[in-house]
């Protein structure tokens, strides 16, 4: 009985580890940038700029977090409005907004 329980637990653990390894993202070739990582870097850069701006205005703690959230949302909205005005659609809009957030 004990052997069956141990064998069952071992098979469950082996199955779980194979599921975890199957869900990992594939590695990119050297020099190839993941577009999602590039976009998230743009947002991180904008968030960093907003944080510095908020700190220079004297915001701290939860007030600073709120300031940063609003600042990034306003920047994304401004970029989206600009893309709509220029009638940029599809994947080009995503790239346009990412480039807009860099500036």
C-alpha positions in Angstrom: 0.0 0.0 0.0 2.8 2.4 0.9 4.6 1.7 -2.4 1.4 2.6 -4.3 1.1 5.9 -2.5 4.7 6.8 -3.1 4.4 5.8 -6.8 1.3 7.9 -7.1 2.9 11.0 -5.6 6.0 10.6 -7.7 3.9 10.4 -10.9 1.9 13.5 -9.9 5.1 15.4 -9.2 6.6 14.3 -12.5 3.5 15.4 -14.4 3.4 18.8 -12.7 7.1 19.4 -13.5 6.5 18.6 -17.2 3.5 21.0 -17.3 5.6 23.8 -15.7 8.4 23.3 -18.2 5.9 23.3 -21.1 4.6 26.7 -20.1 7.9 28.5 -20.2 8.4 31.0 -23.0 10.8 29.9 -25.7 14.2 31.6 -25.7 14.8 34.2 -28.3 17.8 34.2 -30.6 20.6 36.5 -29.6 20.0 40.0 -30.7 16.3 39.6 -31.2 14.2 41.8 -28.9 10.7 40.6 -27.8 8.2 43.2 -28.9 6.4 42.9 -25.5 9.6 43.5 -23.6 10.3 46.5 -25.7 6.9 48.0 -25.1 7.1 47.2 -21.4 10.5 49.0 -21.3 8.8 52.0 -22.8 6.2 52.0 -20.1 8.8 51.5 -17.4 10.8 54.4 -18.7 7.7 56.6 -18.7 6.8 55.4 -15.2 10.3 56.2 -14.0 10.0 59.7 -15.5 6.6 60.2 -13.8 8.0 59.0 -10.5 10.9 61.5 -10.7 8.5 64.3 -11.6 6.2 63.4 -8.7 9.1 63.2 -6.2 10.3 66.6 -7.3 6.8 68.0 -6.5 7.1 66.5 -3.0 4.7 63.5 -3.4 5.5 60.5 -1.2 4.0 57.1 -0.4 0.5 56.4 -1.7 0.3 60.0 -3.1 3.3 59.3 -5.3 1.9 56.0 -6.4 -1.4 57.7 -7.4 0.5 60.4 -9.2 2.6 57.9 -11.2 -0.5 55.9 -12.2 -2.3 59.0 -13.4 0.7 60.4 -15.2 1.3 57.1 -17.1 -2.4 56.7 -18.0 -2.5 60.3 -19.2 0.6 59.8 -21.3 -0.9 56.6 -22.9 -4.2 58.4 -23.5 -2.4 61.3 -25.2 -0.5 58.9 -27.4 -3.7 57.0 -28.3 -5.5 60.3 -29.2 -2.6 61.2 -31.4 -2.7 57.8 -33.1 -6.4 58.1 -33.7 -6.0 61.6 -35.2 -3.4 60.3 -37.6 -5.6 57.2 -38.4 -2.9 54.7 -37.4 -4.4 51.2 -37.2 -3.5 47.7 -36.3 0.1 46.7 -35.3 1.3 50.1 -36.5 -0.8 51.7 -33.7 0.9 49.6 -31.1 4.3 50.6 -32.4 3.2 54.2 -32.7 2.1 54.3 -29.0 5.3 52.6 -27.9 7.4 55.2 -29.8 5.3 58.0 -28.4 5.8 56.9 -24.8 9.5 57.0 -25.3 9.5 60.7 -26.0 
